[in-house]
């Protein structure tokens, strides 16, 4: 599957990618950069999104599986492993949603989840 900026993805199994991932860009042959979506506001750097940030249907008019429901994103550029694929696309962000996320992570360096958690 060819991923594009703003695609909302699930990994092949829940043990690899527990939360939905927003694809942002390729990084290297083993990783891509994405952000993690969550319903939790447990951490101060989980940022609440808005319904306007999410597409409701795909280009053919089919409803997306992923819908906004108190959705936050983790304010981090996360390195996601290609080996967690094949990925399943379950939703998409609007241009407004992509710009919103990018504006919050612009000065962040890409990091693996475990390393990010060690900063908490």
C-alpha positions as CSV (number, residue, x, y, z in Angstrom):
1,X,0.0,0.0,0.0
2,X,1.3,3.4,-0.9
3,X,0.8,5.7,2.0
4,X,0.3,9.4,1.7
5,X,0.5,12.3,4.2
6,X,-2.6,12.3,6.4
7,X,-3.5,8.7,6.1
8,X,-4.7,7.1,9.3
9,X,-3.3,3.6,9.7
10,X,-3.4,0.5,11.8
11,X,-0.6,-2.0,11.9
12,X,-1.0,-5.6,11.0
13,X,-1.5,-6.6,14.7
14,X,-2.4,-4.8,17.9
15,X,0.9,-5.8,19.6
16,X,2.9,-3.7,17.1
17,X,0.7,-0.7,16.7
18,X,-1.8,-0.4,19.5
19,X,-3.0,3.1,18.5
20,X,-3.9,4.5,15.1
21,X,-1.0,6.2,13.3
22,X,-1.1,9.3,11.1
23,X,1.4,8.9,8.3
24,X,3.5,12.0,7.6
25,X,6.5,11.0,5.5
26,X,9.0,8.3,4.7
27,X,12.1,8.3,6.9
28,X,14.4,5.5,5.8
29,X,13.9,1.9,4.6
30,X,12.9,0.7,8.0
31,X,10.8,3.6,9.4
32,X,8.4,6.3,8.6
33,X,7.4,9.4,10.6
34,X,4.0,9.5,12.1
35,X,2.0,10.7,15.0
36,X,0.0,8.5,17.4
37,X,-3.7,9.1,17.9
38,X,-5.3,8.4,21.3
39,X,-8.4,9.2,23.3
40,X,-6.3,10.0,26.3
41,X,-5.4,13.4,27.7
42,X,-3.3,11.7,30.4
43,X,-0.1,13.5,29.3
44,X,0.1,17.3,28.9
45,X,1.5,16.9,25.5
46,X,-1.5,15.0,24.1
47,X,-3.3,17.6,22.0
48,X,-7.1,17.6,21.4
49,X,-8.1,17.6,17.8
50,X,-11.3,18.8,16.2
51,X,-13.9,17.0,14.1
52,X,-12.8,19.3,11.2
53,X,-9.4,17.7,11.2
54,X,-10.8,14.4,9.9
55,X,-12.2,13.3,6.6
56,X,-15.5,11.4,6.8
57,X,-15.3,9.6,3.5
58,X,-12.6,8.5,1.0
59,X,-12.3,9.7,-2.6
60,X,-15.0,7.2,-3.7
61,X,-17.5,8.4,-1.0
62,X,-17.0,5.4,1.2
63,X,-17.2,6.1,5.0
64,X,-13.9,5.8,6.8
65,X,-13.7,3.3,9.7
66,X,-11.8,5.8,11.9
67,X,-13.9,8.7,13.2
68,X,-13.3,11.6,15.5
69,X,-14.2,10.7,19.0
70,X,-12.4,12.9,21.6
71,X,-9.3,12.3,19.6
72,X,-5.9,13.6,20.7
73,X,-2.5,13.2,19.2
74,X,0.8,12.7,21.0
75,X,2.9,15.8,20.3
76,X,5.9,13.9,19.0
77,X,7.4,12.9,15.6
78,X,7.4,9.2,16.1
79,X,9.5,6.7,14.1
80,X,7.1,3.9,13.1
81,X,8.5,0.6,11.9
82,X,7.8,-0.5,8.3
83,X,7.9,-4.1,9.6
84,X,4.6,-3.5,11.5
85,X,2.9,-3.6,8.1
86,X,1.2,-4.3,6.0
87,X,-0.8,-1.3,7.2
88,X,-4.5,-0.9,6.8
89,X,-5.8,2.6,6.0
90,X,-8.8,3.4,8.2
91,X,-9.2,7.1,7.8
92,X,-7.6,10.4,6.7
93,X,-6.9,13.9,7.9
94,X,-8.1,17.0,6.1
95,X,-5.5,19.5,4.9
96,X,-6.5,21.6,8.0
97,X,-5.8,18.6,10.2
98,X,-2.4,17.9,8.6
99,X,-1.4,21.6,9.0
100,X,-2.6,21.5,12.7
101,X,-0.4,18.5,13.6
102,X,2.6,19.8,11.6
103,X,2.4,23.2,13.4
104,X,2.7,21.4,16.8
105,X,5.6,19.1,15.9
106,X,7.6,21.4,13.6
107,X,10.6,21.7,15.9
108,X,10.6,18.0,17.2
109,X,13.2,15.5,16.2
110,X,12.1,12.0,15.2
111,X,12.1,9.5,18.0
112,X,11.2,5.9,18.8
113,X,8.3,5.4,21.2
114,X,10.4,3.9,23.9
115,X,12.8,6.8,23.9
116,X,10.0,9.3,23.9
117,X,8.4,7.5,27.0
118,X,11.7,7.8,28.8
119,X,11.3,11.6,28.7
120,X,8.0,11.5,30.5
